[in-house]
């Protein structure tokens, strides 16, 4: 569950020694969950490793792309949604 920091930490620990050569985030595609995943996993990427997040569309494309993120998009109109 990318919305839950503790579950993300547990999954990262369960996945191995806690250091990754590469992380590919192909998850829920919402700004919130991508940010949460980055915060938890980026520190676990080895020096020289890669962190790849795909579908960085955030709120740009309209309701069919929001994946439950419409309230955040409405409240933060004009805020950049890509990082």
Short mmCIF file of the C-alpha atoms (twelve columns), coordinates in Angstrom:
data_MODEL
# 
_entry.id   MODEL 
# 
loop_
_atom_site.group_PDB 
_atom_site.id 
_atom_site.type_symbol 
_atom_site.label_atom_id 
_atom_site.label_alt_id 
_atom_site.label_comp_id 
_atom_site.label_asym_id 
_atom_site.label_seq_id 
_atom_site.Cartn_x 
_atom_site.Cartn_y 
_atom_site.Cartn_z 
_atom_site.pdbx_PDB_model_num 
ATOM 1  C CA . UNK A 1  0.000   0.000  0.000   1 
ATOM 2  C CA . UNK A 2  1.830   3.083  -1.248  1 
ATOM 3  C CA . UNK A 3  -0.350  5.329  0.899   1 
ATOM 4  C CA . UNK A 4  1.057   3.815  4.129   1 
ATOM 5  C CA . UNK A 5  4.671   4.659  5.025   1 
ATOM 6  C CA . UNK A 6  4.994   1.774  7.491   1 
ATOM 7  C CA . UNK A 7  3.800   -0.808 4.962   1 
ATOM 8  C CA . UNK A 8  6.215   0.625  2.392   1 
ATOM 9  C CA . UNK A 9  9.087   0.325  4.886   1 
ATOM 10 C CA . UNK A 10 8.111   -3.261 5.692   1 
ATOM 11 C CA . UNK A 11 7.933   -4.172 1.999   1 
ATOM 12 C CA . UNK A 12 11.345  -2.616 1.352   1 
ATOM 13 C CA . UNK A 13 12.864  -4.555 4.246   1 
ATOM 14 C CA . UNK A 14 11.198  -7.792 3.145   1 
ATOM 15 C CA . UNK A 15 12.524  -7.310 -0.402  1 
ATOM 16 C CA . UNK A 16 16.141  -7.703 0.627   1 
ATOM 17 C CA . UNK A 17 19.012  -6.279 2.575   1 
ATOM 18 C CA . UNK A 18 17.569  -2.787 2.302   1 
ATOM 19 C CA . UNK A 19 19.855  -1.547 -0.467  1 
ATOM 20 C CA . UNK A 20 18.754  -1.619 -4.099  1 
ATOM 21 C CA . UNK A 21 20.677  -1.208 -7.331  1 
ATOM 22 C CA . UNK A 22 17.494  -0.026 -9.024  1 
ATOM 23 C CA . UNK A 23 13.939  0.894  -8.067  1 
ATOM 24 C CA . UNK A 24 11.203  1.088  -10.700 1 
ATOM 25 C CA . UNK A 25 8.015   2.704  -9.402  1 
ATOM 26 C CA . UNK A 26 5.124   1.516  -11.563 1 
ATOM 27 C CA . UNK A 27 2.524   1.831  -8.838  1 
ATOM 28 C CA . UNK A 28 -0.678  3.796  -8.383  1 
ATOM 29 C CA . UNK A 29 0.413   6.773  -10.537 1 
ATOM 30 C CA . UNK A 30 -0.869  9.402  -8.134  1 
ATOM 31 C CA . UNK A 31 1.286   12.258 -6.890  1 
ATOM 32 C CA . UNK A 32 0.782   11.289 -3.247  1 
ATOM 33 C CA . UNK A 33 1.727   7.639  -3.618  1 
ATOM 34 C CA . UNK A 34 4.690   8.359  -5.895  1 
ATOM 35 C CA . UNK A 35 5.999   10.890 -3.382  1 
ATOM 36 C CA . UNK A 36 5.548   8.449  -0.477  1 
ATOM 37 C CA . UNK A 37 7.347   5.705  -2.351  1 
ATOM 38 C CA . UNK A 38 10.208  8.030  -3.276  1 
ATOM 39 C CA . UNK A 39 10.618  9.202  0.339   1 
ATOM 40 C CA . UNK A 40 10.834  5.616  1.607   1 
ATOM 41 C CA . UNK A 41 12.855  3.986  -1.184  1 
ATOM 42 C CA . UNK A 42 15.273  6.674  -2.389  1 
ATOM 43 C CA . UNK A 43 17.464  6.412  0.748   1 
ATOM 44 C CA . UNK A 44 17.721  2.657  0.076   1 
ATOM 45 C CA . UNK A 45 19.159  3.052  -3.437  1 
ATOM 46 C CA . UNK A 46 22.887  2.288  -3.488  1 
ATOM 47 C CA . UNK A 47 25.256  5.071  -4.568  1 
ATOM 48 C CA . UNK A 48 25.359  4.972  -8.367  1 
ATOM 49 C CA . UNK A 49 22.000  3.168  -8.466  1 
ATOM 50 C CA . UNK A 50 18.861  4.173  -10.337 1 
ATOM 51 C CA . UNK A 51 15.411  5.329  -9.245  1 
ATOM 52 C CA . UNK A 52 12.885  5.296  -12.082 1 
ATOM 53 C CA . UNK A 53 9.284   6.442  -11.745 1 
ATOM 54 C CA . UNK A 54 7.016   6.099  -14.743 1 
ATOM 55 C CA . UNK A 55 3.782   7.858  -15.663 1 
ATOM 56 C CA . UNK A 56 4.586   11.161 -13.963 1 
ATOM 57 C CA . UNK A 57 1.357   12.725 -15.158 1 
ATOM 58 C CA . UNK A 58 -0.047  13.692 -11.755 1 
ATOM 59 C CA . UNK A 59 -3.114  15.897 -12.277 1 
ATOM 60 C CA . UNK A 60 -2.350  16.972 -15.833 1 
ATOM 61 C CA . UNK A 61 -4.726  14.840 -17.889 1 
ATOM 62 C CA . UNK A 62 -8.121  15.093 -16.251 1 
ATOM 63 C CA . UNK A 63 -10.441 12.924 -14.143 1 
ATOM 64 C CA . UNK A 64 -9.827  9.610  -15.910 1 
ATOM 65 C CA . UNK A 65 -6.143  9.767  -14.887 1 
ATOM 66 C CA . UNK A 66 -6.555  10.872 -11.259 1 
ATOM 67 C CA . UNK A 67 -6.833  7.433  -9.636  1 
ATOM 68 C CA . UNK A 68 -8.624  8.772  -6.572  1 
ATOM 69 C CA . UNK A 69 -6.469  11.894 -6.395  1 
ATOM 70 C CA . UNK A 70 -9.152  14.389 -7.531  1 
ATOM 71 C CA . UNK A 71 -9.541  16.092 -4.136  1 
ATOM 72 C CA . UNK A 72 -5.814  16.782 -3.888  1 
ATOM 73 C CA . UNK A 73 -5.747  18.126 -7.442  1 
ATOM 74 C CA . UNK A 74 -8.740  20.392 -6.799  1 
ATOM 75 C CA . UNK A 75 -7.210  21.781 -3.589  1 
ATOM 76 C CA . UNK A 76 -3.787  22.354 -5.145  1 
ATOM 77 C CA . UNK A 77 -4.675  23.803 -8.515  1 
ATOM 78 C CA . UNK A 78 -1.618  25.351 -10.103 1 
ATOM 79 C CA . UNK A 79 0.846   23.388 -7.961  1 
ATOM 80 C CA . UNK A 80 3.387   21.486 -10.090 1 
ATOM 81 C CA . UNK A 81 2.539   17.801 -9.930  1 
ATOM 82 C CA . UNK A 82 5.730   16.351 -11.364 1 
ATOM 83 C CA . UNK A 83 9.043   16.003 -9.581  1 
# 
